[in-house]
Each structure stands twice: as C-alpha cells, then as structure tokens.
Amino acid sequence: MADIYDYDLVVIGSGPSGKRAAVQAAKFGRSVLIVDKGAQVGGVSVHTGTIPSKTLRETVLNLTGWRERGFYGLAYRVKHDISVADLHVRLEKTLEYEVNVLEHQFVRNQVTVQQGLARFVDPHQIEVLTGAGESHVVSADKVIIAVGTKPHRPSHIPFDDKVVIDSDGITRIERLPRSLTVVGGGVIGIEYATIFSALDVRVTIVEPRETILDFVDRELVADFMHQLRDRGVNFRLGTQLESIQFELGQPVAILEGGRRVRSDMLLYTAGRTGSTDQLNLEACGLQADGRGRLKVDPKTFQTATPNIYATGDVIGFPSLASTSMEQGRIAACHAFQQKVPNAPEFFPYGIYSVPEISTVGLSEEQARAEGIPYECGIARFKETARGNIMGLQGGMLKLIISLETRKLLGVHIVGEGATELIHIGQAVINLDGAFDYFIDATFNYPTLAEAYKIAALDAWNRITPRVLDEGNDNIQPQEERSDTTVAEIN
C-alpha cells in the first residue's frame, strides 16, 4: 500500500499493546509508524503505571526487609531511614532500561517513531502535532489506537499534586507521608495502599462498595483483608466520600454520615479514563463512551470503522499489560489478513499488592452461579518446607475442582510469589487437565509450588472414596502435608 498511503500501519501510542502491534506488523514486512505524545516511548505502562508501581513495590520490600520479618521481627530493617530519594534511584534506573529496550526493538524491526499528538483528519489521515507547535499529516491503510488511560479526576476533588494526588503523582511525591488515605478499593488503590503499609505508613482505605476487589474469589479476599488488618490497615467500606477539606495543611476526607479521616496525604484512585479526548474521533466516525473508552469486536479488536482498531486499556476490562500485548498482536494479524490462533480461554490476573494476589479460571462464586458441582482444595504456604524456610506467616493457594469431571476449574493464590505460581494452574486449566495432575506430578523440593500438591490432596480427601486396607476395615486417612507421596494414598 506504500504507493497509496505513507504507511501500511500507524499505531497511536507505544504502550504494551501499541508496541506489540507495531512489531508484529513490521515482522509481516509492513511499513509502520508509531506516534506517541510522550517525551519517551513506553506509554503509561512504562512511565506512570505498571513498571513504576511494581518497581516501587520491589524497592520497598527490599529496603524494609519485609520478606525477612517473619524470622527477625517487625523491627527488622535493611535501611532504617528510607527516603523518597531511595525509592527514586531504582525507579530511574529501571525506566531508563525499559525505554532503551523498547527503542532497540523499534530500530531492530524498522519501526519509525514520531513524538507528537495525533489527531484524526479522516479514517486514513492523521495530523501529528509536535512539541514545537508544528504539524504534518500522515496517511495509513490501517490504524491502531493504543493510547491507554489516565487517572479519573472529578472536579469536586481538590487535587494539588502534593497532598491530594492521583496514581500518576504517587511516584513523584517529594516526601513520604506518615499516614495515607486511599480512596478506591480497586487494583491500583489496593496495590499502593499495601506498598505504603509495608513502609509502616498508617493507611486507611475508603471504598463506597461493601467489599474490595469484587472480581476476586471471596475467600481469598477475606484472607487478604485479614492480613492487612493484622498490620494496621483500616477499612472504611460501604461509605461514600462526600468531600475533602484541608485542616492545617492536611487533607481530611469527609465521609457520608459525617465520619472524618485525617491523614498526611490522600491518594484518589477511583477509576481511569481513556485518553481519547484529543484524537478528534468524530473525523473518523468513532465515539468514545463516558469514560473515554472505545467499543471493539472482542475477537479482532476492530472498531466500527473497518480500517481502525483499538487495543489495550482504552477498550476497558481487563486492562492488563499482558492481555494488552496479545490484543495488539491479534489486531495487527487481523488487519493484514494473517491467521491468528485462538487465544486461550483463561488468562491470569495479577495484583501486585503486598502480599500478591493472582487468579485464573472460575472463582467459587462463579462456579456456584453457573450451577457447577465443585469442591475446593486449600494449601497454606506455611505448610510447605519452603514457606517455613522463608518465614512466611500467611499465604494460601485454593483450587476449584469439578466434581463431575475432576477437571481443574480455577486457581486462586494470595501470598509471596502468587503472580509466578499462577502459571502452573493456568497451563493445566487451558489444557483441560484434571486436578489429579498435581497429585501425580513431582515438584522440586522445597518450593512454594508444592502447595499445588497439598491443595490437591486436600481436595482428594473430600471427593474420592476412602480406601480400605485389604483384610480389615480400617480406613486409611490421607495426610495433607508437603511430604505426602502418591504411595501413601493407596
């Protein structure tokens, strides 16, 4: 199409989905241009979202000695006086590396990058406004919108970006607060609330719903909240935020009913908005919803305008970097008539809180709602030798198992390494495997992965008829320990 258009594909945004779409199209031999309004490539994921928050989490856990407190006590610290500067050192190094990797990928795959603000002129023409105030128009056969999102900032919230901040501002704070109010019990709010709690900041979470993380298995959430309450995190659930006032320079959250929550700093994380307001969508026949999100075909990510696709957070749930990358790949393949294998039915969801939460497949509530006869198997991390070695006091793994087919329906984990461990369960679920796999499998010893075997044996005791000893009527019980072998079942 080079003789008709300037490029075969223009990608607006260089976050996870934009990057993957651009590289995939380039590998098909197509000419690709990325337009990004940021000073550097990477989008929200690299500069204000995924990478900064996870880097901050790892830095806090390392500097506080959080992972060693199970042995050495709550007073144990690697560094006693932790400052914002300590947090920024690692963050800056990480972001520099991520940007360098992205730039190298684009150069290696011959993807052109232009810094500027993109605006549609029509479905095939895009005006690029540069920081110098200049503009030019580029044309493309296909366009992928991958602009991501920005924090929702309601007009009644008095943001000053110092003591009342959003999730973009949390990595730019100039001092560590002694107390923090987090408005919003979603993923972002919970991640930052628990990270600051690990810094021994007194945290209060305000959420208008009666529960947090309402898409996560309820038993897992209950265990998670118990761990947070144990370390002093306060919850104000089922309560609307009415206003924010300032007293002696401190923000005070005024809740319905008159309850007041005072703190050094307030983080507002009640939702995000698609960054589509400057795209001039009307010119290409598209319209965003009230939160700036675009509607797409869920299988191809094609919008109502056939040559335009949208991927990543701008299309809404699940708003994960992992799924966004796959969306970008699928959109590029469909745009250029390349065959794409069907994506696995189940993908993992990771919440990088302290402790981590990760889940894949059906929750207990979903299995019940679908009328599926099921049983659960539970393992506590402290039941594993590795958990004892690590000094873990909390953490659990839960399996959801079909009583009719013995197939694994869901895996839900809270605790150290949850976002890594979940992939074992993900593979078994997507391969339509039975929970017996975990009983028969040999796991490295000692590992946290042994929790899969413990949970499977726990479920085995409930769903498998008990075995009688030959020659007598004594029932052979099944041990629920990490050193139990299959031989002990028979």
C-alpha angles and dihedrals in degrees: 000000000000091000091057104033135029091237138013090224136017116193117198106209133021102224123120097295095039092049094049093047093049095048093045092052091047090054087057087060094255125143109246135190124190117202114195127172093207123099088238134026121259103076125216092327094063102032110034110000135036103009098040094047094047091045090050090050094051092045092052093048091050098045095044094045087231095159092055099049092092087071105027101037137248093293093061114117135171089202118018100198108045116185135187087253089061090055094046096053094066093038093055092048092049095048092047090054094047093050091048092052091050094048090050091051092052093048093046092051094042094243112159116224125201125185111222148090114283123218126177118241091177134330092289103030127071128186114217115207112199128207090253090064094254125125141193136177125240127187130214139181091221132021130198118197109210101154098137124207142289131213116282107245111189115204094239093061110089099221112187096164090232109070099357106050143156129227092273090058098046093083091050100054116134097215139019113254123228089218133022134194114204116198109203130044097214127112097283095045094047093047094053094039092057094042091056091043088058086057087058091251111150105245132195120188117206116196127166092211121078092244143027127240092013093185092062125089107275096228089055092050091049091054091046094050091047090056091049094048089050089062095045106266111150124214127206101185129174090024127118122222106236101180147332122238132182123232119178088342094306124115116241118198111216110207128196110278091036099278113152130209115194123192143151092251139013124210115199112203104157100139141312134252129221112252094234101113095099098043096087089228093179089071091063097040098257133122129195124218125245091284095048095256126142128225117232141170101271093220101046103016090229116151128218087274102072099218094047125080132183127205142170129026092340089076094050132231132069090023095185126147089226096053092039091060091053091048090054092050094048093047092052092048093049093045091058098037096252120150115252122195114233112269116245112271095236128047128181123254116211127196112191096208126133100286102027123239125204131171140177132179127002124352120219089257092052093048089051092047091051091050094242115155104233146163132205133225121201132197127182116213090227087064089068124080090230090054090054092047089052093046094238114174096178140029134104141194121211128194124199111207132186112238091205100050104014086230119150108250103176146357123205125183135181120181144047113349095004094141091055098041093052093073092071090060092041091059094049093048095048091046088053091242131169125240088245086081090077093051093051097039124095114228126196110262125258102022138127086237087076085078086081090062093045092050091046091052090048089055092042089061090058103041105033122074110250116254121240122217113249109254097018142050098240112132114231108223120213115235116228099210134116093247094055113122132203089249089066090059095060 
